[in-house]
């Protein structure tokens, strides 16, 4: 049966809400297919507002990959702001897609992409508005399969009650594999009902169905065991790894937003994965190994993406873009191609390296300078050694001197506070560093108007990293250290006025820590917060620490665990971690040894990048059946070669 659009009910509400344009759809490159000409239908949810979710690269890729398939339909849905939620409840309007305003509850699969754990409560709002029971076990054959992915789904245990299935790793091939299974199950008359489909997904070994695993706990609250509770379900679930990025040049023609969004540009991921080995970095660890996109594919994607969207900015994205084996050639050739046009090129510039400045100079030939950011991450040399970010003070001064001398007037320096073994002086050292940066800039330029902004984030230990065993620094300690740093910067009459200082208070990081390393018992906390009005927890104006602490006290009252147990407690080697049965490919003993190397000075040692040194056996390549994929290819781009469209890949 065709499913009706809810737009006629929605339209009268639009003048009553903030930013109504975000709900209307109809964007360039959006896709609307006839419902009854398709047999597998996906709603893709980004659990945050349109302005954040619309530019999300993961959703953009899956939207195209799915819609390119005959018989498959994919539409997007985002979290509605609380003003719209209230009106939708009063008017009985369900969670809808922005493409055709179809009710999300009518789709076969609701795919949810989590970039941050603070989006978890927004999932519950979307499910509830969609009329989908919050608890996975209460859903029937008429409800969509709620399937999560994204970096913040690598430990989905806090959401275990609410999710039917989880895919960890790269989504491109995974969504097609899920689509094939859903189609076969529907065509076969839905054998085994809802559990039959979930069992078929779980049996692949790479889709996690939380309900098919039982968790037992020890009297002290730690996990005793996680084990499958039915035949055919594997003891551990594998990460998906896309082996050939050139064969998957998505997004080709991303949707162009109609409302303001956080980024309005065409983004190309120039490589996936990172092997620099920063011990705090979950993204780097879980996306290993490095797989480069070739210079020719990058060039062709840029040419086609710009033509398809009309964007005038291109972002060359990855976790450490300057590390692409042919980044110099990419930067020079793209800058040559677009010189004199209105196209701006940018690279997230975080590596502390003068080479990064010359790349930024190259990319900004058209006159657009988007600012330079460098991330030493740790304030003192000792701290940087602990986190395996081997940047010396000389490296930083040399880099910023090159930038200021090259005409950049402003640099941003990014650090973290609350890292393992950190002391007050590791944080106040940031003030000395900032002073030296400004002094070097004034010497290099002879000017007084140069500036640097020090931006600080609170460290949160993440699953699948060497710091997964660390105790999180309590927020009052983080806040006190940052107050000392602020005082040290303000006290400096010579340089202090040239230094901007940005930080957030520590409590949201503590809750992110709870959700990142929580187990299934945290699901009751999420639900309690949501029932008490928790929405958009990633937004400081909506976040309430009091609501989260009260929910922890209430929901965990009958257990031996509490908020501090989940966050500030250090774990030992023998403890079963909630995500141990989810295989990111990283060898657990390698992670443990790296953790000990970080915190035991006698052991301290640098882990180099395995792109340029021998493999140090983190485990990922053999586990994923792949290897590091880097160039150089020796190819170059020119204006004539940029335009030929990529060969269609036959899918
Ligand atoms: S297995 Fe070896 S080569 Fe592969 S990512 Fe790990 S350290 Fe690098």
Boltz pocket constraint, residues with backbone or C-beta under 6 A from the ligand:
constraints:
  - pocket:
      binder: B
      contacts: [[A, 275], [A, 288], [A, 289], [A, 290], [A, 610], [A, 611], [A, 614], [A, 615], [A, 616], [A, 617], [A, 618], [A, 619], [A, 620], [A, 621], [A, 622], [A, 627], [A, 628]]
      max_distance: 6.0
